[in-house]
Amino acid sequence: MVFNEAARKLGFTERDSINISEFARRALGIDSHAADELFEATNTLADLERFVQALTVDSASRRRQ
């Protein structure tokens, strides 16, 4: 992955080996378990839609607190 400003903002340095899963986990603010679910190779579109729905609800709940 090319090191860029987005990677820098997420706390990566030029010395880090950045994989897309870790980059997305930090960018989306999700934990390792959620990232594993999101990037599961056998996910269907319906699985991804459920995941996005759950993430959206969780995010909205945190903003209200």
trRosetta pair geometry for C-beta under 8 A, 3 or more apart (Angstrom, degrees):
i j d omega theta_ij theta_ji phi_ij phi_ji
1 7 7.4 142 127 -81 120 137
1 18 4.7 -81 62 90 132 106
1 19 7.2 164 -13 -115 128 20
1 20 6.5 157 -75 -67 132 71
1 23 6.7 -163 -167 -42 171 150
3 7 5.2 -106 -147 68 61 151
3 8 7.4 77 176 -49 91 84
3 12 7.0 -145 -130 118 94 120
3 14 5.3 63 -165 -112 175 68
3 18 7.1 133 -89 7 75 138
4 7 5.4 104 51 10 58 100
4 8 7.2 -109 112 -4 35 94
5 8 5.4 -53 -148 36 36 116
5 9 6.3 38 154 -21 67 104
6 9 5.8 -53 -149 34 31 112
6 10 6.6 23 154 -12 63 109
6 27 7.4 12 173 -99 111 120
7 10 5.9 -64 -151 41 32 107
7 12 4.2 -55 172 59 91 131
7 16 7.9 -166 174 68 119 126
7 18 5.9 -57 -134 -92 128 167
7 23 6.7 -52 -105 -122 85 111
8 11 8.0 85 178 -39 29 11
8 12 6.6 -84 -80 65 30 76
8 13 7.8 63 -114 -101 69 40
10 23 6.8 102 88 -145 167 65
10 26 4.3 96 -169 125 120 135
10 27 6.1 -51 -94 -69 137 70
11 26 6.8 -134 37 -156 105 147
12 16 4.6 -114 -159 52 89 149
12 18 5.4 17 -139 -84 152 124
12 23 7.5 -19 -41 -101 145 85
12 26 8.0 171 -38 49 97 167
13 16 5.3 115 54 -14 65 99
18 22 6.4 -134 -156 77 63 115
18 23 5.5 62 176 -62 109 108
19 22 5.1 84 61 14 81 102
19 23 7.0 -150 94 -7 38 92
20 23 5.4 -55 -143 39 33 115
20 24 6.0 31 159 -17 68 108
21 24 6.0 -57 -146 39 26 107
21 25 6.2 32 153 -25 63 106
21 35 5.7 104 -179 168 92 121
21 39 5.3 -46 -113 -32 106 171
22 25 5.5 -48 -143 32 32 116
22 26 6.5 27 159 -13 64 103
22 35 7.8 50 -89 -171 36 162
23 26 6.2 -62 -156 39 27 104
23 27 6.1 22 153 -17 65 114
24 27 5.5 -57 -138 42 32 111
24 28 5.8 16 165 -7 69 113
24 35 6.7 138 93 -132 98 105
24 38 7.4 -142 127 108 132 141
24 39 7.5 130 70 -62 145 120
25 28 6.4 -66 -141 46 20 98
25 30 5.5 -101 -146 69 66 83
25 31 7.4 0 -163 171 110 8
25 32 6.8 17 -141 -91 149 48
25 34 7.7 133 -129 80 88 91
25 35 4.1 -25 -91 -82 108 142
26 29 7.4 26 -176 -73 30 41
28 35 7.8 150 59 -90 127 88
28 38 7.9 98 67 -68 168 174
28 55 7.3 -38 177 -157 117 143
29 59 7.9 102 77 -103 130 104
30 34 3.9 -108 178 91 118 133
30 35 5.5 149 101 -54 113 78
30 38 7.0 84 95 -17 164 140
30 55 7.0 -48 -85 -119 122 117
31 34 5.2 94 54 13 69 101
31 35 7.0 -129 104 -6 35 92
32 35 5.5 -56 -145 38 32 113
32 36 6.3 38 155 -24 66 102
33 36 5.7 -52 -152 31 30 113
33 37 6.7 28 151 -15 63 104
34 37 5.6 -54 -152 37 35 112
34 38 6.2 35 152 -21 67 107
34 51 7.8 135 -165 -158 86 106
34 55 7.5 110 -169 -89 134 103
35 38 5.6 -53 -143 38 32 113
35 39 6.0 4 166 4 68 113
36 39 6.6 -72 -139 51 22 91
36 40 6.7 51 154 -61 60 87
37 40 5.9 -27 -156 -19 31 116
37 43 7.9 97 166 -84 58 121
37 51 6.2 173 127 -112 112 126
38 43 7.6 2 -172 -68 28 160
38 48 7.6 74 -146 -121 67 78
38 51 5.7 148 -98 172 76 153
39 43 7.9 -131 177 -9 8 135
40 43 4.8 115 77 -42 90 95
40 47 7.6 -76 67 144 120 150
43 47 4.2 -136 -154 86 80 136
43 48 5.5 86 159 -52 126 87
43 51 7.8 -26 -143 -13 134 140
44 47 4.7 109 48 0 68 100
44 48 7.3 -134 96 0 41 86
45 48 5.7 -56 -152 39 35 111
45 49 6.3 38 150 -22 67 104
46 49 5.6 -51 -146 34 33 114
46 50 6.5 34 154 -19 64 102
47 50 5.9 -56 -154 35 30 110
47 51 6.4 30 150 -20 65 108
48 51 5.4 -53 -146 36 34 115
48 52 6.3 35 155 -18 67 104
49 52 5.8 -53 -147 37 30 110
49 53 6.3 34 152 -21 63 106
50 53 5.6 -55 -149 36 31 114
50 54 6.4 29 154 -17 65 106
51 54 5.9 -55 -149 37 30 109
51 55 6.3 29 153 -17 64 109
52 55 5.6 -56 -145 39 31 112
52 56 6.1 33 156 -22 66 108
53 56 5.8 -56 -147 35 27 112
53 57 6.4 25 156 -16 63 107
54 57 5.9 -55 -147 37 30 109
54 58 6.2 29 155 -17 65 109
55 58 5.8 -57 -145 40 29 110
55 59 6.1 29 156 -20 65 109
56 59 5.8 -54 -144 37 27 111
56 60 6.3 27 156 -18 63 107
57 60 5.8 -56 -147 37 29 110
57 61 6.4 32 153 -21 63 107
58 61 5.7 -55 -150 34 30 114
58 62 6.5 28 154 -18 64 105
59 62 5.9 -55 -150 35 31 109
59 63 6.6 32 153 -21 64 105
60 63 5.8 -53 -150 33 33 112
60 64 6.7 31 154 -20 64 105
61 64 6.0 -59 -154 33 31 110
61 65 6.9 33 152 -28 64 104
62 65 5.9 -53 -155 23 36 114
